[in-house]
Amino acid sequence: MATRAKRPKVGDGSEINPLQDFLQWCNRVGLVLSSKVCVSKEGTVAEYGMLAREDVEEGEVVFTIPRAALLHQETTKVSVVLEKERSSLESSSGWVPLLLALLYEYTSSQSHWKPYLSLWTDFKTLDHPMFWSKAERDGLLRGTGIPEAVDTDLANIQREYTDVVLPFIAKHPDLWNPYMHTLELYTKLVAFVMAYSFQEPQVEEDSDDDEEEEEEEEKAPNPPMMVPMADMLNHVSNHNANLEFTPDSLKMVCVRPIRKGEEVFNTYGQMANWQLLHMYGFTEPYRSNGNDTADIPVANLYKVVMQGVQSDPDRQLVEEQWEMLRQMMQEKGTFVFGKQGCLTDTELHTALKVLCMSKEEFSEFKDNEGWEEDEEDEISLAFSNEGLPGLKASWKRLIHEAARLTVSSYGDVEDGRGVKSDEALMEDKAAFEGLGSRKQNALQVRCGQKSILHRLMELTES
């Protein structure tokens, strides 16, 4: 299955030596690579990838990485100072210790991980939307939610660097240098961590104590870490290998048979194309990404209801309903739809119930401090593609018009030869191939989202 590249191709022969050095380093650190696979720049969907040299059966281990070869804040040469001053490195991302480790190791000629880090020359192959111009983001990705997410990322990165990283660097001039370890490099390393790092799942511990179980659930996720070799594998939603964690090592295990000549694919999780582009800088063909989603802002439902308001008392009622709904939904600002229906069905069910209440029903609802909720299974079925056509007419109208309003937010995009619809441009193979990778990726995101919204409009047609 073809997919957009995780890493753009580079000129032939430009990085042969770094790859050889990396593979020799893997041997030195005890990384065991199966003879049935090889790292390659040919025949893969991206700059680097892994190919099967022979048939690989389900359950076979493709490679094993000793934990000592992983790069994170506990294995870096500067681990002692990072641990000693851990409390001063706390931030909303939780990534500062790893990023400081990477700042040090990436610029140290004596770094143990130099053969690994040398695979990324100045991180030129990273093409996250955070590296696009604001005009490109706002133009190509309008309506997708990515421009807003990137603006938030960049503001957070700058704040974290200024408030946390720079003061720490100033205290340790023997290890870090603000003229070398700049905001620009820090931002590239953030993208590197976004695209290539792994997080070890939390180990579930059995407990009879309810309070201990609750604490376990609230435990913060493990910090990210860099896993050499594992990050060479590219992603598709229909993957054939998976990373497993053991006390001594990490193993890439084949989860279904891989035939000779096929690429070995890992998965980064159930990721919609907008998430893949935002976090990794690539997309899958939208028709083959079964995890694609589209968001409808909660505010669009409110706008649709307000459009039908005829009187001041009705307007006041809707505003009271909206205010209560905002409190009930707290920070959830969108309803998420996948290819099979609504993924936030409970929230959508609540919103439709509240916004479609009469004055009397709303008054009773407030007096009773809510209602007895329907069964989750019933709600899930009602908001699936199979159930949507059977919803109340008033609910269908709200969903339909909110979806229409959302589609209109994408606007038209200039493709260089005049304005064309995204779908028409995608179907024109010659025109699509003539686009740069950024425009291609943006098209995959927009077409995937809009196809879900158009399908939703069909299912809720009165």
C-alpha positions as CSV (number, residue, x, y, z in Angstrom):
1,M,0.0,0.0,0.0
2,A,1.4,3.4,-1.0
3,T,1.5,6.2,1.5
4,R,2.9,9.7,1.6
5,A,6.4,9.7,2.8
6,K,7.2,10.1,6.5
7,R,10.5,11.7,5.4
8,P,11.0,13.3,2.0
9,K,13.5,11.7,-0.3
10,V,16.9,13.2,-0.5
11,G,19.5,13.2,-3.3
12,D,21.0,9.7,-4.1
13,G,24.2,9.0,-2.3
14,S,24.1,12.1,-0.1
15,E,23.8,10.1,3.2
16,I,25.2,6.7,2.5
17,N,28.0,7.1,5.0
18,P,25.8,8.3,7.8
19,L,23.6,5.2,7.3
20,Q,26.6,2.8,7.3
21,D,28.0,4.5,10.4
22,F,24.6,4.2,12.1
23,L,24.4,0.4,11.3
24,Q,27.9,-0.1,12.6
25,W,26.9,1.8,15.8
26,C,23.9,-0.5,16.2
27,N,26.3,-3.5,16.2
28,R,28.5,-1.9,18.8
29,V,25.6,-1.2,21.2
30,G,24.1,-4.6,20.9
31,L,21.1,-3.9,18.7
32,V,20.2,-7.1,17.0
33,L,18.7,-6.8,13.5
34,S,17.1,-9.9,11.9
35,S,18.9,-11.1,8.8
36,K,15.5,-11.2,7.2
37,V,15.2,-7.4,7.0
38,C,17.3,-4.5,6.0
39,V,17.3,-0.7,6.3
40,S,17.0,0.9,2.8
41,K,16.5,4.1,0.9
42,E,15.3,2.3,-2.1
43,G,11.9,0.6,-2.4
44,T,10.5,2.4,0.7
45,V,7.9,5.1,0.9
46,A,10.3,7.6,2.5
47,E,13.9,8.6,2.8
48,Y,14.6,5.6,5.1
49,G,12.5,2.5,5.7
50,M,12.8,-1.2,6.4
51,L,12.3,-3.9,3.8
52,A,11.9,-7.7,4.1
53,R,14.7,-9.6,2.5
54,E,12.9,-12.9,3.1
55,D,9.4,-13.8,4.2
56,V,8.8,-12.8,7.8
57,E,6.1,-14.7,9.8
58,E,3.7,-13.4,12.4
59,G,5.3,-13.3,15.9
60,E,8.9,-13.1,14.6
61,V,11.1,-10.4,16.1
62,V,12.4,-8.0,13.5
63,F,15.0,-6.3,15.8
64,T,15.8,-6.0,19.5
65,I,17.1,-2.8,21.1
66,P,18.8,-2.9,24.5
67,R,17.5,-0.2,26.8
68,A,21.0,1.2,27.2
69,A,20.9,2.3,23.5
70,L,17.8,4.5,24.0
71,L,18.3,8.2,24.2
72,H,16.4,10.1,27.0
73,Q,17.1,12.2,30.1
74,E,18.3,9.2,32.1
75,T,20.8,7.9,29.6
76,T,22.3,11.2,28.4
77,K,25.8,12.3,29.6
78,V,24.1,15.2,31.3
79,S,21.6,13.0,33.2
80,V,22.9,13.9,36.7
81,V,22.3,17.7,36.3
82,L,18.9,17.1,34.7
83,E,17.9,14.9,37.6
84,K,19.3,17.2,40.3
85,E,17.3,20.2,39.0
86,R,14.3,18.3,37.7
87,S,11.8,20.5,39.6
88,S,13.0,23.6,37.7
89,L,12.4,21.9,34.4
90,E,8.7,21.2,34.8
91,S,6.5,22.5,32.0
92,S,3.1,21.8,30.4
93,S,4.7,19.6,27.7
94,G,6.8,17.6,30.1
95,W,9.5,17.4,27.3
96,V,12.1,19.8,28.6
97,P,14.5,17.3,30.1
98,L,14.6,15.2,26.9
99,L,14.9,18.4,24.8
100,L,17.9,19.6,26.9
101,A,19.4,16.1,26.6
102,L,19.0,16.4,22.8
103,L,20.4,19.9,22.7
104,Y,23.5,18.7,24.4
105,E,24.0,15.4,22.5
106,Y,23.1,16.7,19.1
107,T,25.8,19.4,19.3
108,S,28.5,17.3,21.1
109,S,31.2,15.8,18.8
110,Q,31.8,13.2,21.5
111,S,28.2,12.1,21.9
112,H,27.6,8.4,22.3
113,W,24.6,8.8,19.9
114,K,26.4,10.9,17.2
115,P,26.1,8.1,14.5
116,Y,22.3,8.0,15.2
117,L,21.8,11.8,15.4
118,S,23.9,12.4,12.3
119,L,21.2,10.7,10.2
120,W,19.3,14.1,10.5
121,T,21.5,16.8,9.0
122,D,20.1,20.0,10.5
123,F,16.7,18.3,10.5
124,K,16.1,19.5,6.9
125,T,13.7,16.7,6.1
126,L,11.3,17.7,8.8
127,D,8.3,19.4,7.1
128,H,5.7,19.8,9.8
129,P,3.3,22.7,9.2
130,M,5.1,24.6,12.0
131,F,7.9,25.1,9.4
132,W,5.5,26.4,6.7
133,S,4.9,30.1,6.4
134,K,1.8,31.4,8.2
135,A,0.4,32.3,4.8
136,E,0.8,28.7,3.6
137,R,-0.8,27.2,6.7
138,D,-3.7,29.6,6.7
139,G,-4.3,29.2,3.0
140,L,-3.7,25.5,2.4
141,L,-5.0,24.2,5.7
142,R,-7.9,26.6,6.4
143,G,-10.8,24.8,8.2
144,T,-8.7,21.7,9.1
145,G,-7.9,22.8,12.7
146,I,-4.1,22.6,12.0
147,P,-3.3,26.3,11.7
148,E,-4.8,26.9,15.2
149,A,-3.0,23.9,16.6
150,V,0.3,25.1,15.2
151,D,-0.2,28.7,16.5
152,T,-0.7,27.2,19.9
153,D,2.4,25.0,19.6
154,L,4.7,27.8,18.5
155,A,3.5,30.1,21.3
156,N,4.0,27.3,23.9
157,I,7.5,26.4,22.5
158,Q,8.6,30.0,22.7
159,R,7.2,30.4,26.2
160,E,8.8,27.1,27.4
161,Y,12.2,28.1,25.8
162,T,12.2,31.6,27.3
163,D,10.8,30.8,30.8
164,V,12.3,27.4,31.5
165,V,15.1,26.5,29.1
166,L,17.1,29.7,28.9
167,P,17.3,30.3,32.7
168,F,18.5,26.7,33.1
169,I,21.1,27.1,30.3
170,A,22.4,30.3,31.9
171,K,23.1,28.3,35.1
172,H,25.1,25.7,33.2
173,P,27.4,27.5,30.7
174,D,29.8,24.6,30.7
175,L,27.2,22.3,29.1
176,W,24.9,24.6,27.1
177,N,25.4,27.8,25.1
178,P,22.4,30.1,24.2
179,Y,24.3,31.1,21.0
180,M,24.4,27.4,19.9
181,H,21.3,26.1,21.6
182,T,18.9,28.6,20.1
183,L,15.1,28.8,19.9
184,E,15.4,27.7,16.2
185,L,17.3,24.5,17.1
186,Y,15.0,23.9,20.1
187,T,11.9,24.2,17.8
188,K,13.5,21.7,15.3
189,L,14.1,19.3,18.2
190,V,10.5,19.6,19.3
191,A,9.4,18.6,15.8
192,F,12.0,15.7,16.0
193,V,10.5,14.5,19.2
194,M,7.0,14.9,17.8
195,A,7.8,12.8,14.7
196,Y,10.3,10.2,16.0
197,S,9.9,9.6,19.7
198,F,8.1,6.8,21.5
199,Q,6.3,6.7,24.9
200,E,6.3,3.6,26.9
201,P,2.8,2.6,28.0
202,Q,2.0,2.8,31.7
203,V,2.2,-0.6,33.5
204,E,-1.2,-1.4,35.0
205,E,-0.8,-2.6,38.6
206,D,-3.5,-4.8,40.3
207,S,-4.9,-3.1,43.4
208,D,-7.9,-3.8,45.7
209,D,-7.9,-0.2,46.9
210,D,-10.2,2.1,44.9
211,E,-8.1,5.2,45.8
212,E,-4.9,3.6,44.6
213,E,-6.6,2.6,41.4
214,E,-7.8,6.2,40.9
215,E,-4.3,7.5,41.5
216,E,-3.0,5.0,39.0
217,E,-5.4,6.3,36.4
218,E,-4.3,9.9,37.0
219,K,-0.6,9.1,36.8
220,A,1.1,11.2,34.2
221,P,2.2,9.4,31.0
222,N,5.8,8.4,30.7
223,P,8.1,11.0,29.1
224,P,9.0,10.5,25.4
225,M,12.3,8.9,24.4
226,M,14.3,8.4,21.2
227,V,14.5,4.8,20.0
228,P,17.2,4.2,17.4
229,M,16.1,1.9,14.5
230,A,12.5,1.8,15.6
231,D,12.1,5.3,14.3
232,M,13.4,4.2,10.8
233,L,10.1,2.4,10.2
234,N,7.3,4.3,8.4
235,H,3.6,4.3,9.4
236,V,0.4,3.1,7.8
237,S,-2.8,2.5,9.6
238,N,-2.8,-1.1,8.3
239,H,0.6,-1.9,9.8
240,N,2.4,-5.2,10.0
241,A,4.8,-4.7,13.0
242,N,4.5,-3.3,16.5
243,L,6.9,-2.2,19.2
244,E,6.8,-4.2,22.4
245,F,8.4,-3.1,25.7
246,T,10.2,-5.6,28.0
247,P,12.3,-4.8,31.2
248,D,15.6,-5.2,29.3
249,S,14.9,-4.3,25.7
250,L,12.4,-3.1,23.1
251,K,11.4,-5.5,20.3
252,M,9.8,-4.8,17.0
253,V,7.5,-7.8,16.5
254,C,5.8,-8.8,13.2
255,V,2.0,-8.8,13.7
256,R,1.1,-10.4,10.4
257,P,3.1,-12.1,7.6
258,I,5.4,-9.9,5.6
259,R,6.4,-11.2,2.2
260,K,9.9,-10.8,0.7
261,G,10.3,-7.3,-0.8
262,E,7.5,-5.7,1.2
263,E,8.1,-2.8,3.6
264,V,7.9,-3.2,7.3
265,F,5.4,-0.7,8.7
266,N,4.9,0.3,12.3
267,T,1.9,2.3,13.6
268,Y,1.9,5.5,15.5
269,G,-1.6,4.8,16.7
270,Q,-5.1,5.5,15.3
271,M,-4.2,8.8,13.7
272,A,-6.4,11.0,11.4
273,N,-4.6,12.7,8.5
274,W,-4.7,16.1,10.2
275,Q,-3.0,14.6,13.2
276,L,-0.3,12.8,11.0
277,L,0.4,16.1,9.2
278,H,0.5,18.2,12.4
279,M,2.7,15.8,14.4
280,Y,4.7,14.0,11.8
281,G,4.7,16.0,8.6
282,F,3.0,13.5,6.2
283,T,-0.3,12.0,5.4
284,E,-1.8,8.7,4.1
285,P,-4.0,8.7,1.0
286,Y,-7.3,9.8,2.5
287,R,-9.3,6.9,1.1
288,S,-7.0,4.3,2.7
289,N,-6.8,6.0,6.2
290,G,-9.5,4.3,8.1
291,N,-8.8,6.5,11.1
292,D,-9.6,9.8,9.4
293,T,-11.8,12.2,11.3
294,A,-13.5,15.6,10.8
295,D,-14.4,18.0,13.6
296,I,-17.6,20.1,13.8
297,P,-17.1,23.0,16.2
298,V,-19.7,23.0,19.0
299,A,-20.2,26.7,18.3
300,N,-21.5,25.8,14.8
301,L,-24.5,24.0,16.4
302,Y,-25.2,27.2,18.4
303,K,-25.0,29.3,15.2
304,V,-27.5,27.1,13.4
305,V,-30.0,27.3,16.3
306,M,-29.6,31.1,16.5
307,Q,-30.3,31.4,12.7
308,G,-33.8,30.1,13.4
309,V,-34.6,32.4,16.3
310,Q,-37.6,34.7,15.6
311,S,-38.1,36.5,18.9
312,D,-36.3,38.0,21.9
313,P,-37.7,35.4,24.3
314,D,-36.5,32.6,22.0
315,R,-33.1,34.2,21.7
316,Q,-32.8,34.4,25.5
317,L,-33.8,30.8,25.8
318,V,-31.1,29.7,23.3
319,E,-28.5,31.8,25.1
320,E,-29.4,30.2,28.5
321,Q,-29.2,26.7,26.9
322,W,-25.9,27.5,25.3
323,E,-24.4,28.8,28.5
324,M,-25.5,25.6,30.4
325,L,-24.2,23.4,27.5
326,R,-20.8,25.1,27.7
327,Q,-20.5,24.4,31.4
328,M,-21.6,20.8,30.9
329,M,-19.1,20.2,28.1
330,Q,-16.3,22.1,29.8
331,E,-13.3,22.3,27.4
332,K,-14.7,20.1,24.7
333,G,-15.0,22.4,21.7
334,T,-15.7,20.0,18.9
335,F,-17.7,17.0,17.9
336,V,-15.5,14.4,16.2
337,F,-16.8,12.3,13.3
338,G,-15.1,9.3,11.9
339,K,-15.9,7.2,8.8
340,Q,-18.5,5.2,10.7
341,G,-20.2,7.9,12.6
342,C,-19.8,10.2,15.6
343,L,-16.9,9.4,17.9
344,T,-18.1,11.9,20.6
345,D,-21.6,10.6,20.5
346,T,-22.4,11.2,24.2
347,E,-21.4,14.9,23.9
348,L,-23.4,15.4,20.7
349,H,-26.4,13.6,22.3
350,T,-26.3,16.0,25.2
351,A,-25.9,19.1,23.0
352,L,-28.9,18.2,20.8
353,K,-31.1,17.4,23.7
354,V,-30.3,20.8,25.4
355,L,-30.5,23.0,22.3
356,C,-33.8,21.4,21.1
357,M,-35.7,21.8,24.4
358,S,-38.8,23.9,24.7
359,K,-38.9,26.6,27.4
360,E,-40.9,24.2,29.7
361,E,-38.6,21.2,29.1
362,F,-35.6,23.4,29.8
363,S,-37.1,24.7,33.0
364,E,-37.8,21.2,34.2
365,F,-34.3,20.1,33.2
366,K,-32.8,22.8,35.4
367,D,-35.1,22.0,38.3
368,N,-34.1,18.3,38.1
369,E,-30.4,19.2,37.7
370,G,-30.2,17.1,34.6
371,W,-31.7,13.9,33.4
372,E,-31.3,10.2,33.6
373,E,-28.8,9.5,30.8
374,D,-29.6,6.9,28.1
375,E,-27.6,3.8,27.8
376,E,-24.2,4.4,26.1
377,D,-24.7,1.5,23.6
378,E,-28.0,3.0,22.5
379,I,-26.4,6.5,22.0
380,S,-23.5,4.9,20.1
381,L,-25.8,3.1,17.7
382,A,-28.0,6.2,17.2
383,F,-25.1,8.3,16.1
384,S,-23.4,5.7,13.9
385,N,-23.8,6.0,10.1
386,E,-26.6,3.3,10.4
387,G,-28.5,5.2,13.1
388,L,-28.2,8.8,11.9
389,P,-31.0,8.7,9.3
390,G,-33.4,7.6,12.1
391,L,-32.8,10.5,14.4
392,K,-35.5,13.1,15.1
393,A,-36.0,15.5,12.3
394,S,-35.0,18.5,14.5
395,W,-31.7,16.8,15.5
396,K,-30.9,15.8,11.9
397,R,-31.5,19.4,10.7
398,L,-29.0,20.8,13.3
399,I,-26.3,18.2,12.5
400,H,-26.9,18.7,8.7
401,E,-26.6,22.5,8.9
402,A,-23.7,22.5,11.3
403,A,-21.9,20.1,8.9
404,R,-22.7,22.5,6.0
405,L,-21.4,25.5,8.0
406,T,-18.2,23.5,8.7
407,V,-17.6,22.6,5.1
408,S,-18.0,26.3,4.1
409,S,-15.1,27.2,6.5
410,Y,-12.5,25.5,4.2
411,G,-13.0,28.0,1.5
412,D,-11.4,27.6,-2.0
413,V,-7.7,27.1,-2.4
414,E,-5.7,28.6,-5.3
415,D,-3.9,25.8,-7.1
416,G,-1.8,28.0,-9.4
417,R,-4.0,27.5,-12.5
418,G,-7.2,28.9,-11.1
419,V,-9.5,27.9,-8.3
420,K,-10.7,24.2,-8.5
421,S,-12.5,22.1,-6.0
422,D,-10.3,19.9,-3.9
423,E,-12.0,16.7,-5.1
424,A,-11.5,17.6,-8.8
425,L,-7.9,18.5,-8.2
426,M,-7.3,15.1,-6.4
427,E,-8.9,13.2,-9.3
428,D,-6.7,15.0,-11.9
429,K,-3.6,12.8,-11.4
430,A,-1.4,14.9,-13.6
431,A,-2.3,18.1,-11.7
432,F,-2.0,16.4,-8.4
433,E,1.5,15.0,-9.2
434,G,2.5,18.5,-10.3
435,L,1.9,19.9,-6.8
436,G,4.5,20.2,-4.1
437,S,4.4,17.8,-1.1
438,R,2.8,20.5,1.1
439,K,-0.1,21.1,-1.3
440,Q,-0.5,17.3,-1.7
441,N,-0.6,16.7,2.0
442,A,-3.0,19.6,2.6
443,L,-5.3,18.2,-0.1
444,Q,-5.3,14.7,1.5
445,V,-6.3,16.3,4.9
446,R,-9.0,18.5,3.4
447,C,-10.5,15.9,1.1
448,G,-10.6,13.3,4.0
449,Q,-12.3,15.7,6.3
450,K,-14.8,17.1,3.7
451,S,-15.7,13.6,2.5
452,I,-16.7,12.7,6.1
453,L,-18.8,15.9,6.4
454,H,-20.5,15.4,3.0
455,R,-21.4,11.8,4.0
456,L,-22.8,13.2,7.2
457,M,-24.9,15.7,5.3
458,E,-26.2,12.9,3.1
459,L,-27.2,10.8,6.1
460,T,-29.0,13.7,7.8
461,E,-30.8,14.9,4.7
462,S,-34.5,15.6,5.6
